[in-house]
Amino acid sequence: MHSSESDQQSDLTLEFVHISVLGQEVIEGLMVRSGGRYLDATVGGGGHSALMLQMADDVTVTALDQDTQALQAARQKLAEFGDRVTFHHTNFAAFNPRGQQFDGILADLGVSSAQFDWGDRGFSFRQAAPLDMRMNQTQELTAAEIVNTWDETELANLIYHYGEERLSRRIAHRIVESRPLNTTIELAEIIFHSVPRSYRYGRIHPATRTFQALRIAVNRELEVLETFLQQAPLWLKPNGRLAIISFHSLEDRIVKHTLKESELLRVITKKPIVPTEMEITQNSRARSAKLRIAERLDG
């Protein structure tokens, strides 16, 4: 039995709701308070924004996302807060605050549960879908173009650097041999059979790192993160706070070093804040989350 479009949209909203990791830690870290103005740079389904807005009746949030499905879910989730929320369809690195300054800025860098679970977006190797992986569906570059047109050395380097995959050359060679590849399942199968038998049944699926690498490349995730981290301190009021949640070592390394080296910021978290065992039990995707917080220097 097929669900209706409205049922699917309802499911989407529910999916986005449950993946807001480190919610209480974010609220405490940003020091969300009455009269505060906040920027949720990756609103997703609106979970973190809802927590901010619930802190006081005069809190306002500017909500950004480059994913139209995410924005749609966030509008539904946050409808009760009316004009206390403004929405913008944009990548956080391209946002223009037009002179606004914020008491706090949050960027949750994780791919949402909905993006993984809705098979048609191509983020997951567990569901058949076109090799897409675009967060912003208006852009041209897709995973299919990379997989089917890049040369073997370029592919191997991509998988090694962005996926931190030590078997990148073997995987790239098998991908090039097997072209054209059109679906996530096809690609996952090729990767599975390109690695040694002992590697196939480890803690994570052998396609995990390659899919991460492709997603990062398609969406230029590390480049836009670096741009955002250079701009965001300028958008903060004195003593305003910047909170970043990352999910893999490449992102966390960039966040850690950029916050530390910024002349405008003081790092609050000497070590990243990580989820409690209870949160990980309730949401296994929170397992690798790391929260780092810095404060805009006064004056």
N, C-alpha and C positions, 0 to 999 in steps of 0.2 A: 504494500500500500504506500503510495507516494504522498508525502506531506505537501500541503499547499504552500504558496509563496509566503503567506502571512505566518504560517507555522515555522517556516525556515527562518524568517526574520526574527521571530520570537526566540528560536533556538540560538540565533546569532547573538542576540542581546544577552541571553543567559550565559553563553560561552564567554563573552567578553567580561561579564561581571566577575566571574570566579577567579580570574587570573591576576588580579591586582596584588602583587606580592609586597611584603614588608609595609603594609598599609599604615599600621600604628607607628612604625619606626619613621616613615616618611613624614607623617603629621608632626611628630615630636621633633624630628630633625629640622624641618622647615619652620618650626615654631609658629604654626598656623594660628592666627589670633584675630579677634574682632577688628573689622575695618581693613583687613589685609587684602591686597590685590596679588593674585597668583597666576603664574603661567604654567599650564600643563602642556609641555611641548610635544607629548606623545599621548594624546588622551585615550586612545584605544576605545574600550567600551565605556569609559567614564568612571571606573571604580575609584581611582585616586581622587579625581575631581569631586566626586560625591562626598568623600570623607572630608575634603577641605571645606566644601560648602556647608556641611553639617556642623562645623565648629562654631559658627556664629551667623546670624541672619544678614549681616552686612559684608560677609566675605564675597569677593567676586573672583571669577576665574576666566582667563582667556585660554581657550582649548584649541590645540593644533593637532592635525593628523593628515598625512599624505594619502591615507587609505580611505576611500569613500565609504566602504562598508563599515569601517570603524567609526567614522563620523556619524553615520546613520544610527548605529547602535548607541553612540554617546548621546545624540540628540534625544533618543527615547529615554535612556537612563536618567538624563539630567533635566528632562522637561519640567519637572516640578519646581525647579529653581528659577524658571523664567528668564528674565533679562539679566540675571546675575552671572550668566554664562554667555560668552560670545565664542562662536566657532569659526575656524579658518581652515580651509583645505590647502595645506601647504606642508612642505618638508621644513623641519625646524631650523635648518641651516639657511633657508630662503626667507624666513619670517622677517617682516619689517615692523617693529613695534611702534613706529611713528612717534618717537619721543616718550612713550610710556616707560615707566620704570616699575618694577615689581618687588614686593616684599619677599617673594620666594619663587623659584623656578624648579620644576621637576621634569626630568627626562627619563622615562622607563624604556630602555633600549631593547627589551625583549620582543620577539615575535609573539603575537597574541595566540592564545589557545584557538580562537576562531580561525585565524589564518592557517594554523596547522590542521585543524579539524575539518574545515570546509575544503574538501578535496580538490575542488576546481581551480584553486589558486596555485597548485603545484609546489607548495612548500614542503609537503610531507611525502616521503617515499613509501608510506604505508597505504596510500590510496591512489588509484589510477587517475591521472590528470595530465593535461598538457604541461610541458616544461616551461612554465611561466615565471613564477617567483617574484613578480613585480609588486612592491608595496603600493606604488603609485601607478595605477593602470593606464595612465595617460602617456607614460614614457614608452619609448620604442624598444630598448634593449630587453631581451628575455633570456632565460636560461637556455632555451632551445638554440638561440643564435650562438651563444658561447660554446655549447656542447658540440654543435654541428659545423662550426666554421673556424674556430680557433685552431692553430696548429698544435701539435702534440707537446712541444716544449712550453708554449704559453699555458696550455691546460695544466701540465704537470706543475709548473711554477705557481699557478693560481691555487691549485689544490693543496700544495705544500705550504704556501705562505698564509692563505686565508683559512684553510682547514686544519693546518698543523698535522697533516696526514703524511706519515713517513713512507707509505707505499704509493705516493702520488705518481711516480713514473709508470709503475705497473698499471695503475688505474687509468691514467691518461692514454697509455698505449692501447689498452683494450677498448676504451671509448672510441678512439679514432678508427680502430679496426672494424667497429660494429656500426658505424654511421650508415644511414641517419637514425637518430633516436628521437622519438616523438613524445614519449610519456614518462612520467616519474617511475612507474613500475619497470619499464624497459631499462632505464638507467640504473635503478637499484639492483636489478638482476645482473646486469653487466658488471657492476662494481663487486657484487657478492662473489661472482665467479672469477674475478680477476685477482683475488687475494688468496693466500694460503688457507687451507682448511682450518688450521689452528686459529686463524684470525676471524673466521666467519661467525663464531659463536661466543664472542667475548661479551663484556658488559654492555657495549653499545653495538648497534647494527653497523657493519662495515661501510655503509653508505652515508652515515651520519655526518662525517667530517667533510665529505665531498659536497653534500647538499648545503652545508653551512657555507662552504667556500663560494659556491655558485650564488647563493642568496646575497652574501656580502658584496660580491662583484656586481651583480645585477643592480643592486640598490646603492652602490657606492657608499656603503655604510660607514666605513672607517674615515673616508674623506669628509663626508658630511658631518660626522661626529667631531672631527678636528675643527672644522669651520665653526660649528655651533659652540664648542668650548672656548673658542677665541672671542666670540661675540657675546655670549650669555652674560659674562660679568658686567658688561656695559649696560645691560638691561636691568640690573639690580639696583635698588635703593641702597644707600649706605647701611650696612649691617644686614642687608637682605641675604637670603641663603639660596645656594644652588645645590640640588640633590640629584645624583645620577645613579640609576640602577643599571648595572651591566650583567651580562650572562655568559661571557666567555673571556678568556685571558687576553685576547687581542684588544677588545674594548676596554677592559679594566686597566690594562697597562697604559693606554692613551689617557684615560680619565685620571688615573693616579698621578702621572707625570705632569699633565697639563694643569691640573689644580695646584699642584705643588709649586710649579714654576711661574704661575700667574702673579704679576705684581699687584693685581687688584684684589686678590683673594687670600684668606687665611683658612687653612685646612682644619676642619673640625674633627674629622674621623682619622685618627692616626692609623687605625686598621679598619678595613671595610666592615660594615654591619651586615650580618648574614641572617638568614631565616632561622627561627627556632625549629627544633625537632618536630614540635606540634604542627607548625605551618607546613613543613615538608611532608609530614604524614597526610595532611589534608590536601596538599597540592604538590605533587612530585615535581612539577615543572619549576617550582621555586628553588629547587635544590642548589642550583649553581648561581643564584642571584647574589650580587654584592652591591651594597649601597655606600656611596661616598658623598660627603657633604662638605661644602666650603662656604665661607661667609665673606661678603663684600666688605673691604676695609672702609672704615669711616673716614671720609674726607679724601 
